[in-house]
């Protein structure tokens, strides 16, 4: 007789998901293998999810809802599950980020998490090893706030070093730069590059974010290796807001920033990137001229 591991559904979002999946599958009269065949995965994977030893992905959750007629239950639960895979010290920030109406960020080393491609995120997170697939899925889940009907207003200032630091392979970095170029012209977002020529500036202490809400005090956030610091202290908000305004003033205009990104693509990633980079940059300029 096969021993079935009993889950405490109150133990974690992952345990609750596994408990509900087993309950829904058994109610439908399906074995793990049969359900796996319907949703295009192995019965073993279904079993691992039901025992909370494997983290489900959003696409699979949507197929489970369709197969089991659960009215979007697993599509809703997977967001909680994936958020729980973020580092515990980062989860409070992620929750507030998802509620923000306006996000301002200065990034001195990496592309902001909300703007990372999957391969770029995998290269960044892979440095530490561990649960790579789960961490990448959690980061991509954060980005869903940008796909809302009314996404937060997002203003990004990237240090020029971010463009030159190769993360992953040349192709991974090239695709990330293409992705950044494709974001120019969106009505809810502005992207600027702070060039090396600026010299000293108000972001020398490191990356930081400012969050503004419709019904909560503003928040300032920064982090180090294994912890995040979040505060609503009015004096901190005031000082960092002034510092951010100075970064915006010293950064290249969005049009100039797009041109710099395209130039870095061409210079660092070879002739193949040149025509495409110029094409995208031309589209950016045209968009800006129409606005």
C-alpha positions as CSV (number, residue, x, y, z in Angstrom):
1,X,0.0,0.0,0.0
2,X,1.4,3.4,-1.0
3,X,1.8,5.8,1.9
4,X,0.2,9.2,1.0
5,X,1.9,12.1,2.7
6,X,-0.7,14.2,4.5
7,X,-0.3,18.0,4.2
8,X,-1.3,20.6,6.7
9,X,-3.0,23.2,4.4
10,X,-2.2,25.9,6.9
11,X,1.5,25.2,6.9
12,X,2.4,27.4,3.9
13,X,0.9,28.7,0.6
14,X,2.7,25.8,-1.1
15,X,1.1,23.2,1.2
16,X,-2.3,24.8,0.8
17,X,-1.9,24.6,-3.0
18,X,-0.9,20.9,-2.8
19,X,-3.8,20.1,-0.5
20,X,-6.3,21.7,-2.8
21,X,-4.9,20.1,-5.9
22,X,-5.1,16.6,-4.4
23,X,-8.7,17.3,-3.2
24,X,-9.8,18.6,-6.6
25,X,-8.1,15.8,-8.5
26,X,-9.7,13.1,-6.3
27,X,-13.1,14.8,-6.6
28,X,-12.7,14.6,-10.4
29,X,-11.9,10.8,-10.1
30,X,-8.5,11.2,-11.7
31,X,-5.1,9.6,-10.9
32,X,-2.0,11.7,-10.9
33,X,-1.0,10.2,-14.2
34,X,-4.3,10.9,-15.8
35,X,-4.3,14.5,-14.7
36,X,-0.7,14.9,-15.8
37,X,-1.7,13.6,-19.3
38,X,-4.5,16.2,-19.5
39,X,-2.3,19.1,-18.5
40,X,0.7,18.0,-20.4
41,X,3.1,17.0,-17.6
42,X,4.1,13.9,-15.8
43,X,2.1,12.2,-13.0
44,X,5.2,12.5,-11.0
45,X,5.2,16.3,-11.2
46,X,1.5,16.3,-10.1
47,X,2.5,14.1,-7.1
48,X,5.4,16.4,-6.2
49,X,3.2,19.4,-6.2
50,X,0.6,17.6,-4.1
51,X,3.2,16.9,-1.5
52,X,4.6,20.4,-1.6
53,X,8.0,19.2,-2.8
54,X,7.7,21.1,-6.1
55,X,6.6,24.7,-6.8
56,X,3.9,25.0,-9.5
57,X,4.2,27.5,-12.3
58,X,1.6,29.9,-13.5
59,X,1.0,28.2,-16.9
60,X,0.5,24.8,-15.3
61,X,-1.9,26.4,-12.8
62,X,-4.0,27.8,-15.6
63,X,-4.2,24.4,-17.3
64,X,-5.2,22.8,-13.9
65,X,-8.0,25.2,-13.6
66,X,-9.2,24.4,-17.1
67,X,-8.9,20.6,-16.5
68,X,-10.5,20.5,-13.1
69,X,-13.1,23.2,-13.6
70,X,-11.9,25.0,-10.4
71,X,-12.9,28.5,-11.5
72,X,-9.4,30.0,-11.5
73,X,-8.6,28.7,-8.0
74,X,-5.1,27.6,-8.8
75,X,-4.4,30.7,-11.0
76,X,-5.1,32.8,-7.9
77,X,-3.2,30.6,-5.5
78,X,-0.1,30.4,-7.6
79,X,0.6,34.1,-7.0
80,X,0.8,33.5,-3.3
81,X,2.9,30.4,-3.8
82,X,5.4,32.2,-6.0
83,X,5.6,35.2,-3.7
84,X,6.4,32.9,-0.8
85,X,9.5,31.7,-2.7
86,X,11.1,35.2,-2.5
87,X,13.6,35.7,0.3
88,X,11.7,36.2,3.6
89,X,13.4,39.6,4.0
90,X,12.3,40.7,0.6
91,X,8.7,39.7,0.8
92,X,7.4,42.8,2.7
93,X,8.9,45.0,-0.1
94,X,7.4,42.9,-2.8
95,X,3.9,43.2,-1.2
96,X,4.2,47.0,-1.1
97,X,5.7,47.2,-4.6
98,X,2.5,45.4,-5.8
99,X,0.3,48.1,-4.2
100,X,2.3,51.1,-5.3
101,X,0.8,53.7,-7.7
102,X,4.2,55.2,-8.5
103,X,7.7,53.6,-8.4
104,X,10.9,55.5,-8.8
105,X,14.1,53.4,-8.8
106,X,17.8,54.1,-9.3
107,X,19.9,51.0,-10.1
108,X,23.7,51.2,-10.1
109,X,24.6,47.5,-10.9
110,X,21.7,45.6,-12.4
111,X,18.5,46.1,-14.4
112,X,15.6,46.6,-12.1
113,X,13.9,43.3,-11.3
114,X,10.6,44.3,-12.9
115,X,12.4,44.9,-16.2
116,X,14.6,41.8,-16.4
117,X,14.1,39.2,-19.1
118,X,13.8,35.6,-17.9
119,X,17.3,34.7,-19.1
120,X,18.9,37.8,-17.5
121,X,17.1,37.0,-14.2
122,X,18.2,33.4,-14.4
123,X,21.8,34.5,-14.8
124,X,21.6,37.0,-11.9
125,X,19.9,34.5,-9.5
126,X,22.1,31.6,-10.7
127,X,25.1,33.1,-9.1
128,X,23.9,32.0,-5.6
129,X,22.6,28.6,-6.8
130,X,19.8,27.0,-4.8
131,X,16.2,26.9,-6.0
132,X,16.8,28.6,-9.3
133,X,13.6,27.7,-11.2
134,X,11.5,28.8,-8.2
135,X,13.4,32.1,-7.7
136,X,13.1,33.0,-11.4
137,X,9.4,32.2,-11.5
138,X,8.9,34.4,-8.4
139,X,10.7,37.3,-10.1
140,X,8.6,36.9,-13.2
141,X,5.5,36.8,-11.1
142,X,6.5,40.3,-9.6
143,X,6.5,41.6,-13.2
144,X,2.8,40.9,-13.6
145,X,2.0,44.3,-12.0
146,X,3.2,45.9,-15.3
147,X,0.6,44.0,-17.3
148,X,-2.3,45.3,-15.3
149,X,-4.9,47.5,-17.0
150,X,-3.6,50.3,-14.9
151,X,0.0,49.5,-14.1
152,X,2.0,51.7,-11.6
153,X,3.8,54.7,-13.1
154,X,7.4,53.6,-13.3
155,X,10.5,55.9,-13.5
156,X,13.8,54.1,-13.9
157,X,17.3,55.6,-13.8
158,X,20.0,53.1,-14.7
159,X,23.7,53.8,-14.2
160,X,25.6,53.4,-17.5
161,X,27.5,50.6,-15.8
162,X,24.4,48.5,-16.0
163,X,24.5,48.5,-19.8
164,X,28.2,47.5,-19.9
165,X,28.2,44.8,-17.3
166,X,27.6,41.5,-19.1
167,X,25.1,39.3,-17.3
168,X,25.0,35.8,-18.7
169,X,26.1,35.3,-22.3
170,X,26.4,38.0,-24.9
171,X,23.1,36.9,-26.4
172,X,21.4,37.1,-23.0
173,X,22.7,40.7,-22.5
174,X,21.8,41.7,-26.0
175,X,18.2,40.5,-25.5
176,X,18.0,42.4,-22.3
177,X,19.1,45.6,-24.0
178,X,16.5,45.0,-26.8
179,X,13.9,44.5,-24.1
180,X,14.8,47.9,-22.5
181,X,14.6,49.6,-25.9
182,X,11.2,48.2,-26.4
183,X,10.0,49.9,-23.2
184,X,10.6,53.4,-24.4
185,X,7.5,55.3,-25.4
186,X,5.1,53.4,-23.0
187,X,2.8,56.0,-21.4
188,X,3.3,54.7,-17.9
189,X,7.1,54.6,-17.9
190,X,10.2,56.6,-18.4
191,X,13.7,55.2,-18.6
192,X,16.9,57.3,-18.3
193,X,20.6,56.4,-18.2
194,X,23.0,58.2,-15.9
195,X,26.2,58.4,-17.9
196,X,29.7,57.9,-16.6
197,X,30.5,61.6,-17.5
198,X,28.3,62.8,-14.6
199,X,31.0,61.8,-12.1
200,X,29.9,62.0,-8.4
201,X,26.2,62.1,-7.8
202,X,23.5,61.5,-5.2
203,X,23.2,57.8,-5.9
204,X,26.8,56.9,-5.0
205,X,25.6,55.1,-1.8
206,X,23.9,52.5,-3.9
207,X,20.6,51.5,-5.5
208,X,17.3,52.6,-3.9
209,X,13.6,52.7,-4.6
210,X,10.8,55.2,-3.7
211,X,7.2,54.0,-3.6
212,X,4.2,56.3,-3.7
213,X,0.7,55.1,-2.9
214,X,-2.9,56.3,-3.3
215,X,-3.7,55.6,0.4
216,X,-0.4,54.9,2.2
217,X,2.6,57.0,3.2
218,X,5.5,57.0,0.8
219,X,8.2,54.4,1.3
220,X,12.0,54.4,0.8
221,X,13.7,51.0,0.2
222,X,17.3,49.9,-0.1
223,X,19.0,46.6,0.5
224,X,22.3,44.9,1.2
225,X,23.4,41.3,0.8
226,X,20.8,39.6,3.0
227,X,18.4,42.2,4.2
228,X,16.2,45.0,3.1
229,X,15.5,48.4,4.7
230,X,12.1,50.0,4.2
231,X,11.0,53.2,6.0
232,X,8.3,55.8,5.8
233,X,10.4,58.3,7.8
234,X,9.4,61.7,6.3
235,X,12.9,63.1,6.6
236,X,14.4,60.1,4.7
237,X,11.7,60.4,2.1
238,X,12.3,64.1,1.7
239,X,16.1,63.7,1.4
240,X,15.9,60.7,-1.0
241,X,13.3,62.4,-3.2
242,X,15.5,65.4,-3.6
243,X,18.4,63.1,-4.4
244,X,16.4,61.2,-7.0
245,X,15.2,64.5,-8.6
246,X,18.9,65.4,-9.0
247,X,19.6,62.0,-10.6
248,X,16.8,62.6,-13.1
249,X,18.2,66.0,-13.9
250,X,21.7,64.8,-14.5
251,X,20.7,61.7,-16.4
252,X,20.4,61.6,-20.2
253,X,16.9,62.4,-21.7
254,X,14.9,59.3,-22.6
255,X,15.7,59.8,-26.3
256,X,19.4,60.2,-25.5
257,X,19.2,57.2,-23.2
258,X,17.7,55.0,-26.0
259,X,20.4,56.1,-28.4
260,X,23.1,55.1,-25.8
261,X,21.6,51.7,-25.2
262,X,21.5,51.1,-28.9
263,X,25.1,52.2,-29.3
264,X,26.2,49.9,-26.4
265,X,24.4,47.0,-28.1
266,X,26.2,47.7,-31.4
267,X,29.7,48.2,-29.8
268,X,29.6,45.4,-27.3
269,X,27.5,42.8,-29.1
270,X,28.8,43.0,-32.7
271,X,27.6,43.9,-36.1
272,X,24.5,41.6,-35.9
273,X,23.0,43.9,-33.3
274,X,23.7,47.1,-35.2
275,X,20.9,47.3,-37.7
276,X,18.3,46.1,-35.2
277,X,19.5,48.5,-32.5
278,X,19.3,51.4,-35.0
279,X,15.9,50.4,-36.1
280,X,14.6,50.2,-32.5
281,X,16.2,53.5,-31.7
282,X,14.6,55.2,-34.7
283,X,11.2,53.9,-33.5
284,X,11.9,55.4,-30.0
285,X,12.7,58.8,-31.5
286,X,9.6,58.7,-33.6
287,X,7.4,57.8,-30.6
288,X,8.9,60.7,-28.6
289,X,8.4,63.1,-31.4
290,X,4.7,62.2,-31.6
291,X,4.1,62.7,-27.8
